[in-house]
Amino acid sequence: MTPLHTPQIPVVVLAGFLGSGKTTLLNHLLRNRAGNRIGVVVNDFGAIEIDAMTVAGQVGSTVSLGNGCLCCAVDASELDDYLATLTRPAARLDVIVIEASGLAEPRELVRMLLASDNPRVRYGGLVEVVDAAEFLGTRERHPEIDRHLAVADLVVLNKTDRVSGAALDAVREAVAATGGGAAVVSAVHGRIDPGLLFDPVLRPEEDDTVRQLTFEDLLRDADGDTDLGADGHTHAGHAHTAYESVSFTSDAPMDPRRLMAFLDSRPPGLYRIKGFTDFGAGDPDHTYVLHAVGGFLRFEPRPWARDEARRTQLVLIGSGIDTDALHRELAACRVPLGPERAGPAGTRVRPDLPDVPQARRDADDELERAMWGVLRHVRRPDED
């Protein structure tokens, strides 16, 4: 059995029809990985463990690369086996990206991920890449693209430099008409901010002041790619589309029922939510790590560290979202201020209630029921 607090690796599905620019976007992410070790599973051709290196044109059932990476032929039915290999602690991966084939059914890959028995992975979102210049023709030849867009968590309108403003607006309207409510960002040459998909990682052995030159540095120098975004470098000269983020911090505990109502009614365009949640008396022993991508939601309870501040810290990322409204809605999810009793090690246990045993039991029962909505999104040990 794997402990509930075992770190989980986000698995991002990168989909899109032939020629949309999936591989270009993937290569951009690999060049601008923000310190992450990225594992790549190519639906058609192979599974590759990559550390700051672009792999292009590697074809064959088994190819051993000079830097020790391994490329093995894989199809969708073998996905879980390769995820098991990539998620071994020795691999030290931070993110896994599945590049689906141009004619793959992304819904099936998502279903396989959500049904995976691997306790070390979690769903990281479905990113659908669309060729903005060829969208209307692609839609005519492949009407199933509407189905793909409807289940996407993030839509990247690529090659927007090849269309007029009016044409781009028409594509946006067509995407919105699929009813998926996904966040939509525009891009040129697949250049999106990696911060949309994963967080920066700084390893002790990769201190920015003194470290070994990496393939990432060489690739960046070779093609002049300076749009790093997530690790603080300039975006100048590149067509990054801005996205909005909301940072929310609360020293008051969150009301589980109110927070779940907020999470169950997330607005269109809100792509990711990450952070830590304090439910106060609902579970005084744990903070709850929150991961939300598109319609996917998971909580991971983790014991409070000694002397750790009891607070909620959340970051919300999306495109076309009302940041002020989201902040107000989150603030309304806090437990109303009032006197509290101190529990063990200074934990907050319960706002003062009348000294009537039955009243206190009723309040405890109500709080337990309120936590059920949270706990149904916690991975159970018997799922491991």
VENUR-V574048 format. One record per run of one state. SS is the DSSP state (@ for helix, = for strand, . for the rest). FROM is the first residue (numbers start at 1). TO is the last residue. If there is no record, write none. Layout:
ss = <SS:SS>
from = <FROM:FROM>
to = <TO:TO>
This chain:
ss = <.:=:.:@:.:=:.:=:.:=:.:=:.:@:.:@:.:=:.:@:.:=:.:@:.:@:.:=:.:@:.:@:.:=:.:@:.:@:.:@:.:=:.:=:.:@:.:=:.:@:.:=:.:=:.:=:.:@:.:=:.:=:.:@:.:=:.:@:.:=:.:@:.>
from = <1:9:16:22:32:38:43:46:51:62:65:70:73:76:87:89:92:95:100:106:115:121:132:135:142:145:152:154:159:160:163:165:178:183:187:194:197:204:207:215:224:244:251:254:255:256:264:270:278:280:283:286:294:296:304:312:319:323:332:334:335:340:343:344:347:348:352:357:376:378:379:381:384>
to = <8:15:21:31:37:42:45:50:61:64:69:72:75:86:88:91:94:99:105:114:120:131:134:141:144:151:153:158:159:162:164:177:182:186:193:196:203:206:214:223:243:250:253:254:255:263:269:277:279:282:285:293:295:303:311:318:322:331:333:334:339:342:343:346:347:351:356:375:377:378:380:383:384>
